[in-house]
Amino acid sequence: MNSINEYKECRLCPRECKVDRTARVGFCSSSDKIKIARAALHFWEEPCISGKSGSGAVFFSGCTLRCVFCQNHEISHLGKGYYITTQELADTFMRLQDEGANNINLVSPTPYVPSVIEALDMVKHKLYVPIVYNCGGYESLRTLDMLNGYIDVYLPDLKYYSDEYAKKYSNCSGYFEKAIAAIKKMVSQVGKPQFDADGLIKKGVIVRHLVLPTLRHDSIDVINGLKSAFSDDEILLSLMSQYTPVFKACEHPEINRRISTFEYNYVLKCVQDSGFDGYSQERSASDTSYIPKFYDEKSESAD
């Protein structure tokens, strides 16, 4: 793949801003240079991803969404991170595998997909752990086609059903329509969930949904939307309680608080009735201590 051509008139996400990212940044605040803010073992994913050894998480800077409550806003909005070459990214994958990572976990990689593919091509003959694509759900079908054969596990968010909320809180139109189409594409590529003898996921799609304050009815619509699109065994569903009002959440009083036990249990009951297998979080996950530390300097980040 010639990654430069893909960055010249960028259409990697559904916004298709067509910016020449070799000359300036796109909507995602990313240029054609790979920028990451952390690459380390990560223990706070779903049990089938983190396991006992941890997930080899690479946190990319920039994002195709603009979520006002983003816990990773230092890198998604504010641009924290450091630049690495494609070879260094490939070496990072190998380092994480050597450290015992259960998988290589690409966190918000969409702006850099052509470079990620080039890096994987360099080392795929030596990688024996699954590759996880951890994203916000707002994905281009064309970009997912590029990734076919490279990704073993897709880990998309499905944030909203209502376009009103998607626009208000993530500056994104047509979110649910784009995300559900993307998830269908993901399922078509990797199939139903498969696990190894230790219960670690080898293939499949885990759809995450974060319960937001006052939006429990939208959460129910999200779950019903998944029920309409997928059979019980096609995906896993991970219901998240970790919402913490950070960054610009204070500008929206209705979401400037943690979710209540009632709100979470209301949505959890719907998930339990849906027939989907999956995961739910303890209420204690709603804490800023679970937000990883990010770095501006490469020399500081190997922790």
SULVENPE-V449134 format. One record per backbone hydrogen bond with DSSP energy under -0.5 kcal/mol. NH is the residue of the N-H (numbers start at 1). CO is the residue of the C=O. Records with the same first field share a line. If there is no record, write none. Layout:
NH=CO / CO
//
This chain:
3=1
5=2
6=2
7=3
8=4
9=5
10=7 / 19
16=13
18=10
21=7 / 19
23=20
24=20
26=30
29=26
32=21
34=84
36=82
37=59
38=59
39=301
40=57
42=55
49=46
50=46
51=47
54=50
55=42
56=103
57=40 / 55
58=105
59=38 / 57
60=58 / 107
61=35
62=75
63=28
66=170
68=169
70=67
73=70
75=72
76=72
77=73
78=73
80=74
82=36
84=34
89=85
90=86
91=87
92=88
93=89
94=90
95=91
96=92
97=93
98=94
99=95
100=97
101=96
102=54
104=130
105=56 / 103
106=104 / 132
107=58 / 105
108=106 / 134
112=109
113=110
115=112
116=112
117=113
118=114
119=115
120=116
121=117
122=118
123=119 / 120
124=120
126=123
127=123
130=102
132=104 / 130
133=153
134=106 / 132
135=133 / 155
139=137
140=12
144=140
145=141
146=142
147=143
148=144 / 145
150=147
151=147
152=131
153=131
154=204
155=133
157=135
158=208
166=162
167=163
168=164
169=165
170=166
171=167
172=166
178=174
179=175
180=176
181=177
182=178
183=179
184=180
185=181
186=182
187=183
188=184
189=185
190=186
191=187
194=203
196=200
199=196
201=48
202=194
203=194
204=152
206=154
207=205 / 236
208=156 / 206
209=238
211=209 / 240
215=212
219=215
220=216
221=217
222=218
223=219
224=220
225=221
226=222
227=223
228=224
229=225
230=226
234=231
235=231
236=205
237=277
238=207
239=237 / 279
240=209 / 238
246=244
248=68
249=68 / 246
250=247
251=248
252=249
255=252
256=253
257=255
264=260
265=261
266=262
267=263
268=264
269=265
270=266
271=267
272=268
273=269
274=270 / 271
275=271
277=232
279=237
281=239
285=282
286=283
287=285
290=287
291=288
295=37
300=297
301=297 / 298
303=301
//
